Amino acid sequence: MMDRFASPRWLAALALPLACLASMAQARDAGPAPADDMEINRNGSRPATPGPEANFTGSVRIEPVFDAHAPSTVGAGKVTFEPGARSAWHRHPRGQYLIVTDGLGWTQVEGGPITEMHPGDVIWCPPGVRHWHGASPRTAVTHIAVQEAVNGANVEWLEKVTDAEYARGVGPR
């Protein structure tokens, strides 16, 4: 009969916890990471800018949340649309997440219905899909937009959403 402590299953079961303990000990012994390994952007230290008129209709404010740091190509911005404001049609080479934080907004994929966005909603728009987003006619909306760049570009701006296209969202849906 094999001794239970010599069993290959018992040794395998111990391997992962022992490896984790060894790794934690090495990290502890190495001490804290140098201060220059981390970047902290304090709240309010990165000023908001108006959304460029070429890409937006109405009053839009863009606040940088974070920029991409190589090797990452992901960046994010906090965007506030005043009532009736909206983006132009656009698409993202690697897609885009919208995390709605406040208000009531609208979004639309080309050919689809205008859909409401509410605080707490997370919207994923796949790569290359034409879409727009913005505020409803009477309520502002704020969202965090997260997207990845390809060859330095994270968005391809297209034509503006017309008043007639936007007005299709008014009324019963």
Legacy VTK file of the C-alpha trace (Angstrom):
# vtk DataFile Version 3.0
C-alpha trace
ASCII
DATASET POLYDATA
POINTS 173 float
0.000 0.000 0.000
1.345 3.407 -0.991
1.980 5.933 1.774
-0.640 8.671 1.424
2.039 11.406 1.626
3.899 9.915 -1.349
0.774 9.944 -3.531
1.196 11.964 -6.743
-2.311 13.495 -6.261
-1.382 14.742 -2.789
1.863 16.302 -4.074
0.033 17.954 -6.983
-2.562 19.385 -4.596
0.221 21.045 -2.588
2.134 22.446 -5.580
-0.125 25.434 -6.370
-0.548 26.722 -2.783
3.209 26.395 -2.186
3.986 28.269 -5.401
1.562 31.055 -4.391
3.150 31.339 -0.937
6.628 31.542 -2.465
5.492 34.269 -4.872
3.879 36.274 -2.058
7.044 36.004 0.026
9.177 37.246 -2.870
6.856 40.224 -3.398
6.907 41.037 0.334
10.711 40.791 0.506
11.110 43.015 -2.560
9.471 45.915 -0.685
7.087 48.502 -2.101
7.213 49.442 -5.767
9.025 52.704 -6.529
6.734 55.752 -6.634
7.509 56.367 -10.315
5.906 53.037 -11.286
2.429 54.469 -10.751
0.738 57.513 -12.240
-2.041 59.267 -10.359
-4.135 61.935 -12.038
-5.917 63.833 -9.297
-9.568 64.712 -9.688
-9.852 68.066 -11.436
-6.250 68.048 -12.683
-7.272 67.281 -16.276
-9.526 70.054 -17.577
-12.680 69.416 -19.573
-12.937 70.653 -23.138
-15.958 71.366 -25.324
-16.842 68.640 -27.798
-15.623 69.790 -31.221
-18.424 71.263 -33.320
-17.403 69.082 -36.284
-18.196 65.918 -34.280
-21.072 66.988 -32.018
-24.395 68.818 -32.156
-25.272 70.916 -29.104
-23.373 71.478 -25.875
-20.976 68.624 -25.044
-18.198 68.526 -22.439
-15.355 65.959 -22.575
-13.181 65.217 -19.555
-10.212 62.894 -19.994
-10.399 59.914 -17.616
-7.226 58.158 -18.749
-4.989 58.064 -21.791
-3.438 54.955 -23.255
-0.025 54.002 -21.889
2.047 51.656 -24.061
1.750 48.789 -24.505
-1.956 49.409 -23.808
-3.935 51.317 -26.428
-7.066 51.780 -24.292
-8.247 55.230 -23.235
-11.394 56.691 -21.694
-13.247 59.955 -21.381
-16.203 61.218 -19.383
-18.656 62.861 -21.761
-21.605 65.034 -20.735
-24.292 65.883 -23.296
-26.738 68.669 -22.454
-30.378 68.086 -23.465
-30.649 67.536 -27.223
-26.866 67.246 -27.707
-25.440 64.264 -29.550
-22.413 62.868 -31.311
-22.058 62.573 -35.064
-22.280 59.130 -36.617
-19.011 57.348 -35.940
-17.343 53.968 -35.529
-14.486 52.550 -33.494
-11.842 50.173 -34.870
-11.916 47.969 -31.758
-15.411 48.804 -30.506
-16.516 50.971 -27.601
-17.983 50.591 -24.126
-20.278 53.286 -22.740
-20.877 53.293 -18.984
-23.813 55.578 -18.246
-23.329 57.439 -14.957
-26.093 60.057 -14.918
-29.197 61.267 -16.743
-31.106 59.857 -19.691
-29.502 59.315 -23.062
-30.155 57.861 -26.453
-28.028 55.675 -28.681
-28.587 54.156 -32.092
-26.828 51.700 -34.357
-27.372 52.492 -38.019
-30.570 50.845 -39.211
-31.756 50.086 -35.669
-34.123 51.848 -33.300
-33.104 54.689 -31.012
-32.623 53.121 -27.581
-32.650 54.799 -24.161
-29.576 54.702 -21.909
-30.007 54.917 -18.113
-27.532 55.277 -15.216
-25.832 51.960 -14.556
-26.306 50.729 -18.136
-23.208 49.453 -19.924
-23.425 49.524 -23.707
-21.039 47.637 -26.013
-20.829 48.733 -29.635
-18.783 46.242 -31.722
-15.829 47.236 -33.924
-16.677 49.102 -37.120
-20.405 49.556 -36.341
-21.837 52.987 -37.264
-23.608 54.513 -34.283
-24.258 57.709 -32.360
-25.145 58.577 -28.770
-26.205 61.612 -26.791
-28.800 63.132 -24.490
-32.549 62.871 -24.749
-34.343 66.092 -25.763
-35.156 67.175 -22.192
-32.507 65.440 -20.036
-28.710 65.607 -20.006
-26.665 62.400 -19.900
-23.131 61.589 -18.777
-21.241 58.463 -19.711
-17.704 57.143 -19.616
-16.550 56.090 -23.081
-13.827 53.427 -23.228
-12.185 52.532 -26.520
-8.977 51.088 -27.907
-6.887 52.736 -30.630
-5.516 51.124 -33.776
-2.570 52.919 -35.391
-3.169 55.852 -33.044
-6.871 56.330 -33.897
-9.739 55.245 -31.621
-12.624 56.703 -33.659
-13.583 57.477 -37.242
-15.954 60.438 -37.350
-18.626 60.488 -40.033
-21.482 62.892 -40.877
-23.602 64.551 -38.210
-26.894 63.043 -37.068
-29.560 65.224 -38.662
-32.365 66.834 -36.706
-34.814 64.567 -38.587
-32.863 61.416 -37.601
-32.726 62.576 -33.981
-36.445 63.502 -33.956
-37.320 59.856 -34.760
-36.572 59.118 -31.117
-39.239 61.505 -29.827
-42.599 60.000 -28.964
-43.734 56.454 -28.200
-41.300 53.625 -28.868
LINES 1 174
173 0 1 2 3 4 5 6 7 8 9 10 11 12 13 14 15 16 17 18 19 20 21 22 23 24 25 26 27 28 29 30 31 32 33 34 35 36 37 38 39 40 41 42 43 44 45 46 47 48 49 50 51 52 53 54 55 56 57 58 59 60 61 62 63 64 65 66 67 68 69 70 71 72 73 74 75 76 77 78 79 80 81 82 83 84 85 86 87 88 89 90 91 92 93 94 95 96 97 98 99 100 101 102 103 104 105 106 107 108 109 110 111 112 113 114 115 116 117 118 119 120 121 122 123 124 125 126 127 128 129 130 131 132 133 134 135 136 137 138 139 140 141 142 143 144 145 146 147 148 149 150 151 152 153 154 155 156 157 158 159 160 161 162 163 164 165 166 167 168 169 170 171 172
